[in-house]
Amino acid sequence: MSTQTKPNHIGRKISRIRELKDMKQEALAQAMGTNQQAVSIIENSETIDEEKLIEVAKALGVSVEAIKNFSEEAVLNIIGNTYHDNGIVNAGTNYNCTFNPLDKLMESVEEIKSLYERLLQAEKDKIEYLEKLVKGK
């Protein structure tokens, strides 16, 4: 049994990042101004020259360091630590409602009604006051 570490296969990392971004080889090729076969060759290469790596990183919208340091285990760790059975993906924040939104809406409607009634009463009082002033003259 060998204890050697896996080689740093840059092409495989590029392929996984592309797949995680839900991008096809054709789309990456178009973003790089090349063809799908060239992208396939890049993804099958264990090493890539720095210029080409910069070009790929730019087309993928990630940094060169992100490609070099990409780790499948880290991605799985992040997914495992943020996924919950209730179908909500979060990072430790509870987004479940603790109140009924319809109840809050009805409270708002009642408050608006109350404010409207107060405004209406204030206008009636103004009219009554003005009528008294007009009659007094």
NUMARSE-769110 format. One line per field, with one value per atom (N, C-alpha, C): atom name; residue in three letters; x, y, z; residue number from 1. Coordinates in steps of 0.05 Angstrom, whole numbers. Layout:
residues N
atom (CA | ...)
type (ala | ...)
x (X | ...)
y (Y | ...)
z (Z | ...)
seq (NUM | ...)
end
This chain:
residues 137
atom (N | CA | C | N | CA | C | N | CA | C | N | CA | C | N | CA | C | N | CA | C | N | CA | C | N | CA | C | N | CA | C | N | CA | C | N | CA | C | N | CA | C | N | CA | C | N | CA | C | N | CA | C | N | CA | C | N | CA | C | N | CA | C | N | CA | C | N | CA | C | N | CA | C | N | CA | C | N | CA | C | N | CA | C | N | CA | C | N | CA | C | N | CA | C | N | CA | C | N | CA | C | N | CA | C | N | CA | C | N | CA | C | N | CA | C | N | CA | C | N | CA | C | N | CA | C | N | CA | C | N | CA | C | N | CA | C | N | CA | C | N | CA | C | N | CA | C | N | CA | C | N | CA | C | N | CA | C | N | CA | C | N | CA | C | N | CA | C | N | CA | C | N | CA | C | N | CA | C | N | CA | C | N | CA | C | N | CA | C | N | CA | C | N | CA | C | N | CA | C | N | CA | C | N | CA | C | N | CA | C | N | CA | C | N | CA | C | N | CA | C | N | CA | C | N | CA | C | N | CA | C | N | CA | C | N | CA | C | N | CA | C | N | CA | C | N | CA | C | N | CA | C | N | CA | C | N | CA | C | N | CA | C | N | CA | C | N | CA | C | N | CA | C | N | CA | C | N | CA | C | N | CA | C | N | CA | C | N | CA | C | N | CA | C | N | CA | C | N | CA | C | N | CA | C | N | CA | C | N | CA | C | N | CA | C | N | CA | C | N | CA | C | N | CA | C | N | CA | C | N | CA | C | N | CA | C | N | CA | C | N | CA | C | N | CA | C | N | CA | C | N | CA | C | N | CA | C | N | CA | C | N | CA | C | N | CA | C | N | CA | C | N | CA | C | N | CA | C | N | CA | C | N | CA | C | N | CA | C | N | CA | C | N | CA | C | N | CA | C | N | CA | C | N | CA | C | N | CA | C | N | CA | C | N | CA | C | N | CA | C | N | CA | C | N | CA | C | N | CA | C | N | CA | C | N | CA | C | N | CA | C | N | CA | C | N | CA | C | N | CA | C | N | CA | C | N | CA | C | N | CA | C | N | CA | C | N | CA | C | N | CA | C | N | CA | C | N | CA | C)
type (met | met | met | ser | ser | ser | thr | thr | thr | gln | gln | gln | thr | thr | thr | lys | lys | lys | pro | pro | pro | asn | asn | asn | his | his | his | ile | ile | ile | gly | gly | gly | arg | arg | arg | lys | lys | lys | ile | ile | ile | ser | ser | ser | arg | arg | arg | ile | ile | ile | arg | arg | arg | glu | glu | glu | leu | leu | leu | lys | lys | lys | asp | asp | asp | met | met | met | lys | lys | lys | gln | gln | gln | glu | glu | glu | ala | ala | ala | leu | leu | leu | ala | ala | ala | gln | gln | gln | ala | ala | ala | met | met | met | gly | gly | gly | thr | thr | thr | asn | asn | asn | gln | gln | gln | gln | gln | gln | ala | ala | ala | val | val | val | ser | ser | ser | ile | ile | ile | ile | ile | ile | glu | glu | glu | asn | asn | asn | ser | ser | ser | glu | glu | glu | thr | thr | thr | ile | ile | ile | asp | asp | asp | glu | glu | glu | glu | glu | glu | lys | lys | lys | leu | leu | leu | ile | ile | ile | glu | glu | glu | val | val | val | ala | ala | ala | lys | lys | lys | ala | ala | ala | leu | leu | leu | gly | gly | gly | val | val | val | ser | ser | ser | val | val | val | glu | glu | glu | ala | ala | ala | ile | ile | ile | lys | lys | lys | asn | asn | asn | phe | phe | phe | ser | ser | ser | glu | glu | glu | glu | glu | glu | ala | ala | ala | val | val | val | leu | leu | leu | asn | asn | asn | ile | ile | ile | ile | ile | ile | gly | gly | gly | asn | asn | asn | thr | thr | thr | tyr | tyr | tyr | his | his | his | asp | asp | asp | asn | asn | asn | gly | gly | gly | ile | ile | ile | val | val | val | asn | asn | asn | ala | ala | ala | gly | gly | gly | thr | thr | thr | asn | asn | asn | tyr | tyr | tyr | asn | asn | asn | cys | cys | cys | thr | thr | thr | phe | phe | phe | asn | asn | asn | pro | pro | pro | leu | leu | leu | asp | asp | asp | lys | lys | lys | leu | leu | leu | met | met | met | glu | glu | glu | ser | ser | ser | val | val | val | glu | glu | glu | glu | glu | glu | ile | ile | ile | lys | lys | lys | ser | ser | ser | leu | leu | leu | tyr | tyr | tyr | glu | glu | glu | arg | arg | arg | leu | leu | leu | leu | leu | leu | gln | gln | gln | ala | ala | ala | glu | glu | glu | lys | lys | lys | asp | asp | asp | lys | lys | lys | ile | ile | ile | glu | glu | glu | tyr | tyr | tyr | leu | leu | leu | glu | glu | glu | lys | lys | lys | leu | leu | leu | val | val | val | lys | lys | lys | gly | gly | gly | lys | lys | lys)
x (17 | 0 | 18 | 13 | 29 | 18 | 35 | 27 | 32 | 37 | 42 | 17 | 21 | -1 | -9 | -34 | -44 | -30 | -23 | -10 | -30 | -18 | -34 | -42 | -64 | -74 | -90 | -78 | -91 | -114 | -111 | -133 | -158 | -155 | -178 | -192 | -175 | -186 | -203 | -192 | -206 | -233 | -232 | -256 | -277 | -269 | -288 | -300 | -283 | -293 | -313 | -306 | -324 | -351 | -350 | -374 | -390 | -377 | -391 | -404 | -393 | -405 | -426 | -432 | -452 | -446 | -420 | -411 | -401 | -408 | -399 | -372 | -358 | -332 | -334 | -356 | -360 | -362 | -376 | -379 | -353 | -337 | -310 | -293 | -294 | -279 | -286 | -311 | -320 | -310 | -311 | -302 | -272 | -257 | -229 | -221 | -240 | -234 | -220 | -227 | -215 | -237 | -229 | -250 | -252 | -272 | -278 | -255 | -242 | -221 | -197 | -192 | -170 | -176 | -201 | -209 | -206 | -214 | -211 | -181 | -164 | -135 | -125 | -134 | -126 | -135 | -160 | -171 | -158 | -146 | -132 | -103 | -93 | -65 | -61 | -39 | -33 | -21 | -6 | 5 | -2 | -4 | -11 | 7 | 17 | 34 | 18 | 32 | 20 | 2 | 10 | -6 | -33 | -33 | -57 | -75 | -63 | -77 | -91 | -78 | -89 | -113 | -111 | -132 | -157 | -151 | -173 | -187 | -171 | -182 | -200 | -191 | -207 | -233 | -232 | -256 | -276 | -265 | -282 | -292 | -279 | -287 | -276 | -253 | -240 | -211 | -198 | -169 | -152 | -128 | -109 | -104 | -103 | -99 | -123 | -147 | -171 | -168 | -158 | -154 | -132 | -110 | -87 | -94 | -110 | -116 | -143 | -156 | -182 | -180 | -199 | -199 | -228 | -232 | -258 | -268 | -250 | -257 | -267 | -255 | -263 | -292 | -297 | -324 | -345 | -338 | -357 | -361 | -339 | -341 | -360 | -358 | -375 | -404 | -409 | -436 | -447 | -430 | -439 | -445 | -430 | -434 | -456 | -466 | -487 | -513 | -515 | -540 | -556 | -582 | -599 | -623 | -634 | -656 | -681 | -685 | -709 | -708 | -687 | -685 | -674 | -667 | -656 | -626 | -612 | -583 | -576 | -562 | -555 | -528 | -518 | -492 | -496 | -513 | -517 | -538 | -552 | -573 | -600 | -618 | -645 | -663 | -673 | -690 | -719 | -726 | -754 | -770 | -794 | -811 | -820 | -819 | -829 | -856 | -868 | -895 | -909 | -935 | -952 | -952 | -941 | -941 | -968 | -988 | -1016 | -1026 | -1019 | -1027 | -1014 | -989 | -975 | -988 | -996 | -1009 | -1035 | -1051 | -1077 | -1073 | -1052 | -1046 | -1040 | -1026 | -1019 | -1045 | -1062 | -1087 | -1104 | -1105 | -1121 | -1108 | -1082 | -1068 | -1074 | -1073 | -1079 | -1108 | -1126 | -1154 | -1157 | -1143 | -1145 | -1133 | -1111 | -1099 | -1117 | -1130 | -1148 | -1172 | -1183 | -1206 | -1198 | -1173 | -1164 | -1160 | -1150 | -1146 | -1173 | -1192 | -1219 | -1232 | -1229 | -1240 | -1227 | -1201 | -1187 | -1197 | -1202 | -1213 | -1242 | -1258 | -1285 | -1284 | -1265 | -1262 | -1254 | -1236 | -1227 | -1251 | -1266 | -1289 | -1309 | -1314 | -1333 | -1322 | -1296 | -1284 | -1286 | -1280 | -1282 | -1311 | -1330 | -1358 | -1366 | -1355 | -1361 | -1349 | -1324 | -1311 | -1327 | -1337 | -1351 | -1378 | -1391 | -1417 | -1413 | -1390 | -1383 | -1378 | -1372 | -1366 | -1390)
y (-24 | 0 | 25 | 43 | 66 | 89 | 106 | 129 | 155 | 152 | 176 | 193 | 220 | 238 | 239 | 247 | 249 | 272 | 269 | 291 | 314 | 338 | 362 | 366 | 353 | 353 | 378 | 399 | 424 | 421 | 406 | 402 | 391 | 372 | 360 | 381 | 398 | 419 | 439 | 446 | 464 | 451 | 426 | 411 | 412 | 407 | 406 | 434 | 455 | 482 | 489 | 482 | 487 | 473 | 448 | 433 | 444 | 453 | 465 | 491 | 505 | 530 | 524 | 498 | 490 | 501 | 498 | 508 | 485 | 485 | 464 | 472 | 453 | 458 | 479 | 477 | 496 | 525 | 528 | 555 | 566 | 549 | 557 | 564 | 548 | 552 | 579 | 585 | 611 | 634 | 631 | 652 | 657 | 636 | 638 | 645 | 644 | 650 | 627 | 603 | 579 | 559 | 533 | 513 | 492 | 476 | 456 | 436 | 429 | 409 | 420 | 446 | 458 | 457 | 462 | 460 | 432 | 412 | 384 | 377 | 387 | 382 | 394 | 419 | 432 | 416 | 406 | 391 | 364 | 354 | 328 | 331 | 356 | 361 | 363 | 350 | 351 | 378 | 390 | 417 | 435 | 461 | 481 | 505 | 518 | 541 | 564 | 582 | 603 | 621 | 628 | 646 | 633 | 608 | 593 | 591 | 587 | 584 | 611 | 633 | 659 | 664 | 655 | 658 | 641 | 616 | 598 | 610 | 619 | 631 | 654 | 672 | 695 | 686 | 666 | 656 | 643 | 630 | 617 | 637 | 660 | 680 | 673 | 660 | 654 | 662 | 662 | 669 | 645 | 650 | 628 | 612 | 625 | 611 | 593 | 601 | 584 | 558 | 560 | 536 | 519 | 531 | 516 | 503 | 516 | 506 | 492 | 488 | 475 | 447 | 441 | 415 | 404 | 381 | 368 | 364 | 356 | 351 | 377 | 400 | 425 | 432 | 428 | 433 | 416 | 390 | 371 | 379 | 388 | 397 | 420 | 440 | 464 | 455 | 438 | 429 | 414 | 396 | 380 | 397 | 419 | 435 | 456 | 460 | 481 | 469 | 443 | 431 | 421 | 426 | 416 | 401 | 383 | 366 | 381 | 406 | 420 | 432 | 426 | 435 | 464 | 476 | 503 | 501 | 513 | 514 | 540 | 539 | 563 | 559 | 580 | 578 | 584 | 568 | 571 | 591 | 603 | 622 | 608 | 612 | 600 | 619 | 611 | 628 | 620 | 602 | 593 | 616 | 621 | 642 | 633 | 653 | 648 | 661 | 671 | 683 | 677 | 681 | 677 | 703 | 703 | 728 | 739 | 723 | 733 | 748 | 738 | 753 | 780 | 782 | 808 | 826 | 815 | 831 | 842 | 825 | 834 | 856 | 853 | 873 | 900 | 899 | 923 | 936 | 920 | 930 | 943 | 931 | 943 | 969 | 971 | 995 | 1017 | 1010 | 1030 | 1040 | 1022 | 1030 | 1049 | 1043 | 1060 | 1088 | 1089 | 1114 | 1130 | 1117 | 1130 | 1142 | 1127 | 1137 | 1161 | 1161 | 1184 | 1208 | 1204 | 1226 | 1237 | 1220 | 1228 | 1244 | 1236 | 1250 | 1277 | 1279 | 1305 | 1324 | 1314 | 1331 | 1340 | 1323 | 1331 | 1352 | 1349 | 1370 | 1396 | 1396 | 1420 | 1434 | 1418 | 1430 | 1442 | 1428 | 1438 | 1465 | 1466 | 1490 | 1513 | 1508 | 1529 | 1539 | 1521 | 1529 | 1547 | 1542 | 1559 | 1587 | 1587 | 1612 | 1629 | 1616 | 1630 | 1641 | 1625 | 1634 | 1657 | 1657 | 1678 | 1705 | 1706 | 1732 | 1745)
z (0 | 0 | 0 | -18 | -21 | -5 | 7 | 22 | 7 | -19 | -35 | -36 | -37 | -40 | -70 | -74 | -102 | -115 | -141 | -155 | -158 | -160 | -162 | -191 | -199 | -226 | -232 | -242 | -247 | -266 | -287 | -307 | -294 | -276 | -262 | -245 | -232 | -215 | -232 | -255 | -273 | -282 | -288 | -296 | -274 | -249 | -227 | -222 | -223 | -219 | -240 | -265 | -288 | -283 | -275 | -270 | -247 | -226 | -203 | -211 | -231 | -241 | -262 | -266 | -285 | -313 | -321 | -346 | -364 | -388 | -407 | -418 | -429 | -441 | -464 | -479 | -501 | -491 | -468 | -457 | -447 | -434 | -425 | -449 | -470 | -494 | -506 | -507 | -519 | -502 | -475 | -458 | -461 | -468 | -472 | -500 | -518 | -546 | -560 | -553 | -564 | -571 | -575 | -581 | -559 | -561 | -540 | -538 | -560 | -559 | -543 | -546 | -530 | -500 | -493 | -465 | -455 | -471 | -464 | -459 | -476 | -473 | -446 | -441 | -416 | -392 | -392 | -370 | -366 | -387 | -385 | -378 | -377 | -371 | -341 | -332 | -304 | -296 | -314 | -309 | -332 | -326 | -346 | -341 | -363 | -359 | -347 | -334 | -318 | -335 | -359 | -376 | -382 | -389 | -396 | -371 | -347 | -322 | -316 | -320 | -315 | -334 | -359 | -378 | -370 | -361 | -352 | -328 | -309 | -284 | -290 | -308 | -316 | -329 | -346 | -360 | -340 | -319 | -299 | -278 | -277 | -257 | -229 | -228 | -202 | -203 | -181 | -180 | -187 | -195 | -201 | -175 | -153 | -127 | -121 | -128 | -124 | -140 | -164 | -180 | -168 | -161 | -150 | -123 | -107 | -80 | -78 | -101 | -101 | -89 | -72 | -59 | -58 | -69 | -69 | -41 | -23 | 5 | 18 | 12 | 24 | 15 | -11 | -21 | -8 | -5 | 8 | 37 | 50 | 78 | 81 | 63 | 64 | 60 | 40 | 35 | 59 | 70 | 93 | 117 | 121 | 144 | 141 | 117 | 113 | 104 | 99 | 89 | 113 | 113 | 134 | 121 | 136 | 126 | 118 | 128 | 121 | 93 | 78 | 51 | 48 | 70 | 69 | 73 | 54 | 57 | 70 | 93 | 107 | 121 | 132 | 145 | 175 | 188 | 216 | 224 | 205 | 211 | 206 | 225 | 223 | 208 | 184 | 168 | 170 | 188 | 191 | 204 | 194 | 206 | 234 | 252 | 279 | 284 | 262 | 264 | 238 | 238 | 215 | 199 | 174 | 158 | 153 | 151 | 146 | 170 | 194 | 219 | 219 | 212 | 211 | 190 | 168 | 147 | 157 | 170 | 181 | 203 | 219 | 239 | 225 | 203 | 188 | 177 | 166 | 155 | 177 | 200 | 222 | 231 | 232 | 240 | 219 | 194 | 173 | 175 | 181 | 184 | 207 | 229 | 253 | 247 | 233 | 226 | 207 | 188 | 170 | 185 | 204 | 220 | 236 | 248 | 263 | 245 | 221 | 202 | 194 | 188 | 181 | 203 | 228 | 251 | 253 | 249 | 251 | 229 | 205 | 184 | 191 | 202 | 211 | 232 | 251 | 272 | 260 | 240 | 227 | 213 | 199 | 184 | 204 | 226 | 246 | 258 | 263 | 274 | 254 | 228 | 208 | 205 | 206 | 204 | 227 | 251 | 274 | 270 | 258 | 253 | 232 | 211 | 190 | 202 | 218 | 230 | 250 | 263 | 283 | 270 | 245 | 232 | 221)
seq (1 | 1 | 1 | 2 | 2 | 2 | 3 | 3 | 3 | 4 | 4 | 4 | 5 | 5 | 5 | 6 | 6 | 6 | 7 | 7 | 7 | 8 | 8 | 8 | 9 | 9 | 9 | 10 | 10 | 10 | 11 | 11 | 11 | 12 | 12 | 12 | 13 | 13 | 13 | 14 | 14 | 14 | 15 | 15 | 15 | 16 | 16 | 16 | 17 | 17 | 17 | 18 | 18 | 18 | 19 | 19 | 19 | 20 | 20 | 20 | 21 | 21 | 21 | 22 | 22 | 22 | 23 | 23 | 23 | 24 | 24 | 24 | 25 | 25 | 25 | 26 | 26 | 26 | 27 | 27 | 27 | 28 | 28 | 28 | 29 | 29 | 29 | 30 | 30 | 30 | 31 | 31 | 31 | 32 | 32 | 32 | 33 | 33 | 33 | 34 | 34 | 34 | 35 | 35 | 35 | 36 | 36 | 36 | 37 | 37 | 37 | 38 | 38 | 38 | 39 | 39 | 39 | 40 | 40 | 40 | 41 | 41 | 41 | 42 | 42 | 42 | 43 | 43 | 43 | 44 | 44 | 44 | 45 | 45 | 45 | 46 | 46 | 46 | 47 | 47 | 47 | 48 | 48 | 48 | 49 | 49 | 49 | 50 | 50 | 50 | 51 | 51 | 51 | 52 | 52 | 52 | 53 | 53 | 53 | 54 | 54 | 54 | 55 | 55 | 55 | 56 | 56 | 56 | 57 | 57 | 57 | 58 | 58 | 58 | 59 | 59 | 59 | 60 | 60 | 60 | 61 | 61 | 61 | 62 | 62 | 62 | 63 | 63 | 63 | 64 | 64 | 64 | 65 | 65 | 65 | 66 | 66 | 66 | 67 | 67 | 67 | 68 | 68 | 68 | 69 | 69 | 69 | 70 | 70 | 70 | 71 | 71 | 71 | 72 | 72 | 72 | 73 | 73 | 73 | 74 | 74 | 74 | 75 | 75 | 75 | 76 | 76 | 76 | 77 | 77 | 77 | 78 | 78 | 78 | 79 | 79 | 79 | 80 | 80 | 80 | 81 | 81 | 81 | 82 | 82 | 82 | 83 | 83 | 83 | 84 | 84 | 84 | 85 | 85 | 85 | 86 | 86 | 86 | 87 | 87 | 87 | 88 | 88 | 88 | 89 | 89 | 89 | 90 | 90 | 90 | 91 | 91 | 91 | 92 | 92 | 92 | 93 | 93 | 93 | 94 | 94 | 94 | 95 | 95 | 95 | 96 | 96 | 96 | 97 | 97 | 97 | 98 | 98 | 98 | 99 | 99 | 99 | 100 | 100 | 100 | 101 | 101 | 101 | 102 | 102 | 102 | 103 | 103 | 103 | 104 | 104 | 104 | 105 | 105 | 105 | 106 | 106 | 106 | 107 | 107 | 107 | 108 | 108 | 108 | 109 | 109 | 109 | 110 | 110 | 110 | 111 | 111 | 111 | 112 | 112 | 112 | 113 | 113 | 113 | 114 | 114 | 114 | 115 | 115 | 115 | 116 | 116 | 116 | 117 | 117 | 117 | 118 | 118 | 118 | 119 | 119 | 119 | 120 | 120 | 120 | 121 | 121 | 121 | 122 | 122 | 122 | 123 | 123 | 123 | 124 | 124 | 124 | 125 | 125 | 125 | 126 | 126 | 126 | 127 | 127 | 127 | 128 | 128 | 128 | 129 | 129 | 129 | 130 | 130 | 130 | 131 | 131 | 131 | 132 | 132 | 132 | 133 | 133 | 133 | 134 | 134 | 134 | 135 | 135 | 135 | 136 | 136 | 136 | 137 | 137 | 137)
end
